Amino acid sequence: MKNKFIYPGIFSRLMSFTYDIFLVIALWFLFGFIFLGLFKLFSYSDDFLPPSFGIVIIALTTAGYYSYFWSYGRNTLGMSTWGHKLISANGKTITFKTALYRFLLYLLSSIIGLGWALFDKQNKTLPDKLLGLIVIK
């Protein structure tokens, strides 16, 4: 007997992403505050961190958030709220490395990758199709 999965549509995925982006922005502020405080504590000048350092904090925080929560059977809070689960095509949980690849592919493919789900039978996005992943409900 085959497993019958419900594949979330584009609206459900966008709402999950919207929920998650508020949490990611909060983490940007938290880590920015921590690094700025440490910089001011150990620096004897009145300068602030260079803007490029802020971009690195944002990129690492976002990549870390999504990669951590997508790997080893965990879901982001938005995915949990909307009842999504990320698994590989063979039904196993994905590793941190695969989750990081998924994040990077989402960055590279952005709107085109998400729009792919409109035309796919299983509502797979382009990064999920390339990595052999399935988002189920």
C-alpha positions in Angstrom: 0.0 0.0 0.0 1.4 3.4 -1.0 1.5 6.3 1.4 -0.9 9.1 0.6 0.7 12.5 1.2 -0.9 15.9 1.1 1.5 18.3 -0.6 1.1 21.9 0.6 0.3 24.5 -2.0 2.1 27.8 -2.8 -0.2 29.8 -0.4 0.5 27.5 2.5 4.3 27.7 1.8 4.2 31.5 1.6 2.3 31.8 4.8 4.8 29.5 6.5 7.7 31.6 5.1 6.0 34.8 6.3 5.7 33.4 9.8 9.4 32.4 9.7 10.7 35.7 8.4 9.5 37.5 11.5 11.4 35.1 13.6 14.5 35.5 11.5 14.3 39.3 11.7 14.2 39.0 15.5 17.3 36.9 15.4 19.0 39.5 13.2 18.4 42.1 15.9 19.5 39.7 18.7 22.8 38.7 17.1 23.4 42.3 15.8 22.9 43.6 19.4 25.2 40.9 20.8 28.0 41.5 18.3 27.7 45.3 18.6 27.8 45.1 22.4 30.9 42.9 22.2 32.5 45.2 19.7 31.8 48.2 21.9 33.0 46.4 25.0 36.4 45.4 23.6 37.0 48.3 21.3 38.3 51.6 22.7 37.1 53.7 19.7 33.7 55.4 19.1 33.3 53.6 15.8 30.6 51.1 15.0 30.9 47.8 13.2 31.5 48.2 9.4 28.4 47.6 7.3 29.8 44.6 5.6 29.9 42.9 9.1 26.2 43.5 9.4 25.6 41.7 6.1 27.7 38.7 7.3 25.6 38.6 10.5 22.4 38.6 8.5 23.5 36.0 6.1 24.9 33.6 8.7 21.9 34.0 11.0 19.5 33.3 8.2 21.4 30.3 6.8 21.9 28.9 10.3 18.2 29.3 11.2 16.9 27.5 8.2 19.6 24.8 8.0 19.3 24.0 11.7 15.6 23.7 11.6 15.3 21.8 8.3 17.9 19.2 9.3 17.4 16.0 11.3 13.6 16.0 11.4 13.1 19.4 12.8 10.8 22.0 11.3 10.8 25.7 11.5 8.1 27.3 13.6 6.2 28.4 10.5 6.4 24.9 9.1 5.1 23.4 12.4 2.3 25.9 12.6 1.1 25.1 9.1 1.7 21.4 9.5 4.6 21.0 7.0 7.3 18.4 7.3 10.4 18.2 5.1 11.6 14.7 4.2 13.8 13.1 1.5 12.3 11.2 -1.3 13.1 7.9 0.5 11.2 9.1 3.6 14.2 9.8 5.8 15.1 13.1 7.5 17.7 15.3 5.8 21.2 16.2 7.0 22.5 19.6 7.9 24.5 19.6 4.7 21.5 18.9 2.5 19.5 21.6 4.4 22.3 24.1 3.7 22.3 23.2 0.0 18.5 23.7 0.0 18.9 27.2 1.5 21.5 28.2 -1.0 19.5 26.9 -3.9 16.5 28.9 -2.6 18.7 32.0 -2.6 19.9 31.4 -6.1 16.6 30.4 -7.7 14.3 32.7 -5.5 11.0 33.4 -7.3 11.5 31.0 -10.2 12.2 28.2 -7.7 9.1 28.9 -5.8 7.0 29.4 -8.9 8.0 25.9 -10.0 5.5 24.6 -7.4 2.6 26.0 -9.4 3.3 23.6 -12.3 4.6 20.5 -10.4 2.2 17.7 -9.7 3.5 17.3 -6.1 3.9 21.0 -5.6 7.7 20.7 -5.4 9.8 23.8 -5.7 12.9 23.7 -7.9 15.4 23.3 -5.1 13.3 20.4 -3.7 13.2 18.8 -7.1 16.9 19.0 -7.6 17.8 17.7 -4.1 15.1 15.0 -4.0 13.1 16.4 -1.1 9.4 16.4 -0.4 7.4 18.8 1.7 4.3 17.1 3.1 1.4 18.1 5.2 
